[in-house]
């Protein structure tokens, strides 16, 4: 998942990604 896709996903779903290693991250509410 790209950073842009992750940011868009955060906005549309109301959830955000906590980035750990580059594009790898964990879902948080």
N, CA, C and O atoms as a GROMACS GRO file, in nm:
protein
  116
    1UNK      N    1   0.086  -0.120   0.000
    1UNK     CA    2   0.000   0.000   0.000
    1UNK      C    3   0.089   0.125   0.000
    1UNK      O    4   0.182   0.135   0.080
    2UNK      N    5   0.059   0.215  -0.088
    2UNK     CA    6   0.139   0.337  -0.096
    2UNK      C    7   0.097   0.435   0.012
    2UNK      O    8  -0.011   0.422   0.071
    3UNK      N    9   0.180   0.533   0.038
    3UNK     CA   10   0.151   0.633   0.139
    3UNK      C   11   0.024   0.709   0.104
    3UNK      O   12  -0.058   0.739   0.192
    4UNK      N   13   0.008   0.741  -0.025
    4UNK     CA   14  -0.111   0.812  -0.069
    4UNK      C   15  -0.236   0.729  -0.048
    4UNK      O   16  -0.338   0.779   0.000
    5UNK      N   17  -0.227   0.602  -0.082
    5UNK     CA   18  -0.340   0.512  -0.065
    5UNK      C   19  -0.375   0.500   0.083
    5UNK      O   20  -0.492   0.495   0.120
    6UNK      N   21  -0.273   0.493   0.166
    6UNK     CA   22  -0.295   0.482   0.310
    6UNK      C   23  -0.361   0.607   0.364
    6UNK      O   24  -0.453   0.598   0.446
    7UNK      N   25  -0.316   0.722   0.320
    7UNK     CA   26  -0.374   0.848   0.365
    7UNK      C   27  -0.518   0.859   0.321
    7UNK      O   28  -0.604   0.902   0.398
    8UNK      N   29  -0.545   0.822   0.197
    8UNK     CA   30  -0.681   0.825   0.144
    8UNK      C   31  -0.769   0.727   0.219
    8UNK      O   32  -0.885   0.756   0.248
    9UNK      N   33  -0.714   0.611   0.252
    9UNK     CA   34  -0.787   0.509   0.326
    9UNK      C   35  -0.823   0.561   0.464
    9UNK      O   36  -0.932   0.535   0.515
   10UNK      N   37  -0.731   0.634   0.524
   10UNK     CA   38  -0.754   0.691   0.656
   10UNK      C   39  -0.871   0.788   0.652
   10UNK      O   40  -0.955   0.789   0.742
   11UNK      N   41  -0.876   0.870   0.547
   11UNK     CA   42  -0.981   0.970   0.534
   11UNK      C   43  -1.116   0.907   0.506
   11UNK      O   44  -1.218   0.950   0.560
   12UNK      N   45  -1.117   0.805   0.421
   12UNK     CA   46  -1.244   0.748   0.377
   12UNK      C   47  -1.301   0.651   0.478
   12UNK      O   48  -1.423   0.640   0.491
   13UNK      N   49  -1.216   0.580   0.550
   13UNK     CA   50  -1.265   0.479   0.642
   13UNK      C   51  -1.268   0.529   0.786
   13UNK      O   52  -1.328   0.466   0.872
   14UNK      N   53  -1.204   0.642   0.812
   14UNK     CA   54  -1.200   0.694   0.947
   14UNK      C   55  -1.094   0.626   1.032
   14UNK      O   56  -1.090   0.644   1.154
   15UNK      N   57  -1.008   0.548   0.968
   15UNK     CA   58  -0.899   0.482   1.039
   15UNK      C   59  -0.766   0.534   0.986
   15UNK      O   60  -0.758   0.581   0.873
   16UNK      N   61  -0.664   0.524   1.069
   16UNK     CA   62  -0.533   0.573   1.026
   16UNK      C   63  -0.429   0.464   1.035
   16UNK      O   64  -0.444   0.367   1.109
   17UNK      N   65  -0.323   0.481   0.958
   17UNK     CA   66  -0.214   0.384   0.958
   17UNK      C   67  -0.096   0.439   1.038
   17UNK      O   68  -0.056   0.554   1.021
   18UNK      N   69  -0.044   0.356   1.124
   18UNK     CA   70   0.076   0.392   1.197
   18UNK      C   71   0.194   0.329   1.124
   18UNK      O   72   0.214   0.208   1.132
   19UNK      N   73   0.271   0.411   1.054
   19UNK     CA   74   0.379   0.358   0.973
   19UNK      C   75   0.499   0.317   1.058
   19UNK      O   76   0.542   0.390   1.147
   20UNK      N   77   0.549   0.198   1.030
   20UNK     CA   78   0.662   0.145   1.106
   20UNK      C   79   0.786   0.139   1.019
   20UNK      O   80   0.887   0.203   1.050
   21UNK      N   81   0.780   0.064   0.912
   21UNK     CA   82   0.895   0.050   0.823
   21UNK      C   83   0.854   0.089   0.682
   21UNK      O   84   0.800   0.008   0.608
   22UNK      N   85   0.880   0.213   0.645
   22UNK     CA   86   0.843   0.260   0.512
   22UNK      C   87   0.693   0.257   0.495
   22UNK      O   88   0.623   0.340   0.553
   23UNK      N   89   0.642   0.162   0.415
   23UNK     CA   90   0.499   0.155   0.389
   23UNK      C   91   0.432   0.050   0.476
   23UNK      O   92   0.310   0.033   0.470
   24UNK      N   93   0.511  -0.021   0.557
   24UNK     CA   94   0.453  -0.122   0.645
   24UNK      C   95   0.398  -0.054   0.769
   24UNK      O   96   0.464   0.031   0.829
   25UNK      N   97   0.278  -0.091   0.808
   25UNK     CA   98   0.217  -0.028   0.924
   25UNK      C   99   0.111  -0.114   0.987
   25UNK      O  100   0.083  -0.225   0.940
   26UNK      N  101   0.051  -0.065   1.093
   26UNK     CA  102  -0.056  -0.138   1.160
   26UNK      C  103  -0.180  -0.051   1.166
   26UNK      O  104  -0.171   0.071   1.177
   27UNK      N  105  -0.297  -0.115   1.157
   27UNK     CA  106  -0.423  -0.040   1.161
   27UNK      C  107  -0.456   0.002   1.303
   27UNK      O  108  -0.443  -0.078   1.396
   28UNK      N  109  -0.498   0.126   1.319
   28UNK     CA  110  -0.543   0.174   1.449
   28UNK      C  111  -0.677   0.242   1.433
   28UNK      O  112  -0.707   0.296   1.327
   29UNK      N  113  -0.759   0.240   1.536
   29UNK     CA  114  -0.892   0.301   1.527
   29UNK      C  115  -0.880   0.450   1.557
   29UNK      O  116  -0.980   0.521   1.556
   0.00000   0.00000   0.00000
